[in-house]
Amino acid sequence: MTERRKRLGLGEALRMTAVGLRRSWSEAWGAIVLGVLVWGARPFVVHGVSAWIWTGVAIVATLVLIGALARVAASADAAHARRLGLGRTGLQLTKVEARLFGAGLLCSVFLAMVLSVAALLLLALFGGAGLDAEAIRLGDWSRVGPAWKLGLLAVMTAFCIFAIVALTARLLLFAPATVARGHMISLNSMALTRGIFWPFMAGLIVTAAPKVGLLILTGAGLLPGAAGWVVWVVVLIGLQGPLTMAYLGAVYRRIEPGTLQGFPHG
């Protein structure tokens, strides 16, 4: 298994990703449409009871969507996806979704703890550096403090950001692994990227192109208001989500070929 990970090719993984994306659109289109409709309605939901109802529906729709995309991504074909519990057009809600929710929650709690520690560390460093807070507020960097202190703090900040991004990336395979193995995989999913982290990370950057495009358009002020929100929802749920999950599934199936046979579980 280790040797296979070392030989993991980014080009082959991206080719498999394209196939997985087409399969997601054809086999899980119902879950995608449901997600777009529910999340697209958010700007039109008033506060109060209706907002709470929408929140519950959004959570369920998101679980259904993730479960459908993860089943397609972790499977070799449509028949395999059905053995993994994929419903008609991707609409299903079983204990697989409960496992995905639990695994995702554990990963989120872990990342929140890491983020808190990193934030406290940076606050302590900035507080102990003796920098001029008023100069920072005014943007007068010539009076903030010595250049070497600013450089050191910039390096520490960049390191903390990279560490958090790297940990997040290494946890992302929890979804296809949970579906394919038939039990909850959370923090132990980090071991799956051992030996392939850099090509794996490069693939994540390549497949993030739709989201980057949205950020550029938003920064240029071209996606304002409710219309902009709907565009974000359509692109993220209709393209970015299936694309990212297809890539994760492609990588997982390359490093864990033994799960391709699948087994029925609900």
C-alpha positions in Angstrom: 0.0 0.0 0.0 2.8 2.4 0.8 4.4 1.8 -2.6 1.1 2.5 -4.3 0.9 5.8 -2.5 4.4 6.7 -3.6 3.4 6.1 -7.2 0.2 8.0 -7.0 0.1 10.1 -10.2 -1.7 13.5 -10.2 -2.6 13.2 -13.9 -4.3 9.8 -13.4 -6.1 11.1 -10.3 -7.4 14.1 -12.3 -8.6 11.8 -15.1 -10.5 9.7 -12.7 -11.9 12.9 -11.2 -13.4 13.9 -14.5 -15.1 10.5 -14.8 -16.3 10.8 -11.2 -17.7 14.3 -11.8 -19.7 13.1 -14.8 -21.0 10.2 -12.7 -22.0 12.5 -9.9 -24.1 14.6 -12.3 -25.8 11.5 -13.7 -26.2 9.4 -10.6 -26.7 12.0 -7.8 -28.5 14.8 -9.7 -31.5 14.6 -7.4 -29.3 15.3 -4.3 -27.6 18.2 -6.1 -30.8 19.8 -7.2 -32.2 19.4 -3.6 -29.1 21.1 -2.2 -29.3 23.9 -4.7 -33.0 24.6 -4.0 -32.6 24.5 -0.2 -29.5 26.6 0.1 -30.6 28.9 -2.7 -33.7 29.8 -0.7 -31.6 31.1 2.2 -31.8 34.9 1.3 -35.6 34.6 1.2 -36.1 33.0 4.6 -37.4 35.4 7.2 -36.2 35.3 10.8 -38.0 33.3 13.5 -39.5 29.9 13.3 -39.1 29.6 9.5 -35.4 30.2 9.9 -35.1 27.3 12.4 -37.1 25.1 10.0 -34.9 26.0 7.1 -31.8 25.2 9.2 -33.0 21.7 9.9 -34.0 21.1 6.3 -30.6 22.5 5.2 -28.7 20.1 7.5 -30.6 17.1 6.2 -30.2 18.2 2.5 -26.5 18.7 3.0 -26.1 15.2 4.6 -28.1 13.7 1.7 -25.8 15.5 -0.8 -22.6 14.5 0.9 -23.7 10.9 1.3 -24.7 10.7 -2.4 -21.5 12.3 -3.7 -19.3 10.2 -1.3 -21.0 7.0 -2.5 -20.4 7.9 -6.1 -16.8 9.0 -5.4 -15.9 5.8 -3.4 -17.4 3.4 -6.0 -16.1 2.0 -9.2 -19.4 2.2 -11.1 -23.2 2.7 -10.7 -23.8 -0.8 -9.5 -21.1 -0.5 -6.8 -22.6 2.8 -5.7 -26.0 1.2 -5.3 -24.4 -1.6 -3.2 -23.0 1.2 -1.0 -26.5 2.5 -0.5 -27.0 5.2 -3.2 -30.6 5.9 -3.6 -32.5 6.8 -6.8 -31.0 10.1 -8.1 -28.9 10.2 -4.9 -31.8 10.7 -2.5 -31.3 8.6 0.6 -30.9 9.1 4.4 -29.5 6.1 6.2 -27.0 5.3 8.9 -24.2 6.0 6.4 -25.2 9.7 6.6 -25.1 9.4 10.4 -21.6 8.0 10.2 -20.6 10.9 7.9 -22.1 13.4 10.2 -20.3 11.9 13.2 -16.9 11.7 11.4 -17.3 15.2 10.1 -18.2 16.5 13.6 -15.1 14.9 15.1 -12.8 16.3 12.4 -14.4 19.8 12.9 -13.9 19.7 16.7 -10.3 18.6 16.2 -9.7 21.4 13.8 -11.4 23.9 16.0 -9.0 22.9 18.9 -6.0 23.3 16.6 -7.2 26.7 15.4 -7.8 27.9 19.0 -4.2 26.8 20.0 -2.8 28.5 16.9 -4.7 31.7 17.6 -3.6 31.8 21.2 0.0 31.2 20.2 -0.1 34.1 17.6 -1.8 36.4 20.1 0.9 35.6 22.7 3.6 36.2 20.1 2.1 39.5 18.9 1.5 40.6 22.5 5.0 39.8 23.6 6.7 41.5 20.5 6.1 45.0 21.9 4.6 46.3 18.7 2.9 49.7 18.5 -0.8 48.8 18.4 -1.9 52.3 17.5 0.5 52.4 14.5 -0.9 49.0 13.3 -4.4 50.4 13.6 -3.4 53.4 11.5 -1.5 51.4 9.0 1.7 53.3 9.8 4.1 50.3 9.4 7.2 52.5 9.8 6.4 53.0 13.5 5.1 49.5 14.2 8.4 48.1 15.3 11.7 46.6 14.1 11.6 44.9 10.7 13.0 41.7 12.0 10.2 41.3 14.5 7.6 41.9 11.7 9.4 39.4 9.5 9.5 36.8 12.3 5.8 37.3 13.1 4.9 37.0 9.4 6.8 33.7 9.1 5.1 32.3 12.3 1.7 33.4 11.0 2.3 31.8 7.6 3.4 28.6 9.3 0.3 28.4 11.5 -1.9 29.0 8.5 -0.1 26.3 6.5 -0.4 23.9 9.4 -4.1 24.4 9.6 -4.6 24.1 5.9 -2.4 20.9 5.8 -4.3 19.3 8.6 -7.6 20.1 7.0 -6.5 18.6 3.7 -5.2 15.4 5.4 -8.6 14.9 7.0 -10.7 15.3 3.8 -10.5 11.6 2.9 -12.8 10.8 5.8 -15.9 10.9 3.6 -15.0 8.3 0.9 -13.2 6.2 3.5 -16.2 6.1 5.8 -18.5 5.1 2.9 -16.2 2.5 1.4 -15.2 0.8 4.7 -18.7 0.8 6.2 -17.8 2.4 9.5 -16.8 5.8 10.8 -13.4 7.1 9.8 -12.4 10.4 11.3 -9.0 11.5 12.6 -7.4 8.3 11.4 -8.0 9.4 7.9 -4.9 11.5 8.1 -2.8 8.3 7.7 -4.3 7.8 4.2 -2.3 10.8 2.8 1.1 9.6 4.1 3.6 9.6 1.3 1.3 11.4 -1.2 0.6 14.7 0.6 2.2 17.1 -1.9 0.7 15.7 -5.1 -2.6 15.3 -3.1 -2.4 19.0 -2.1 -1.6 20.0 -5.7 -4.7 18.2 -6.9 -6.9 20.0 -4.3 -5.5 23.3 -5.5 -6.3 22.5 -9.2 -9.8 21.3 -8.4 -10.5 24.4 -6.4 -10.6 26.5 -9.6 -14.4 27.1 -9.5 -14.3 28.5 -6.0 -11.3 30.7 -6.8 -13.3 32.1 -9.8 -16.2 32.9 -7.4 -13.8 34.7 -5.0 -12.4 36.8 -7.9 -15.8 37.7 -9.1 -17.0 38.5 -5.6 -13.9 40.6 -4.9 -14.6 42.5 -8.1 -18.2 43.3 -6.9 -19.8 41.3 -9.7 -21.9 39.0 -7.4 -23.9 41.2 -5.1 -26.9 40.5 -3.0 -29.3 37.6 -3.3 -28.4 37.0 -7.0 -24.7 36.6 -6.0 -25.7 34.1 -3.2 -27.6 32.0 -5.7 -24.6 32.0 -8.1 -22.4 30.8 -5.2 -24.8 28.1 -4.3 -25.2 26.8 -7.8 -21.4 26.7 -8.5 -20.5 25.3 -5.0 -23.1 22.6 -4.9 -23.5 21.9 -8.6 -19.8 22.0 -9.6 -17.3 22.5 -6.7 -18.8 20.0 -4.3 -19.0 17.1 -6.9 -15.6 18.0 -8.3 -13.9 18.0 -5.0 -15.6 14.8 -3.8 -14.8 13.1 -7.1 -11.1 14.0 -6.7 -11.1 12.7 -3.1 -12.8 9.5 -4.2 -10.3 9.1 -7.1 -7.4 9.4 -4.7 -8.9 7.1 -2.1 -9.6 4.4 -4.7 -6.0 4.6 -5.9 -4.6 4.1 -2.4 -7.2 1.7 -1.1 -8.0 -0.6 -4.1 -9.2 -3.3 -1.8 -12.4 -1.4 -1.2 -13.5 -1.4 -4.8 -15.4 -4.7 -4.4 -17.8 -3.0 -2.0 -20.4 -4.6 0.2 -24.0 -3.8 1.0 -24.6 -1.6 3.9 -27.2 1.0 4.8 
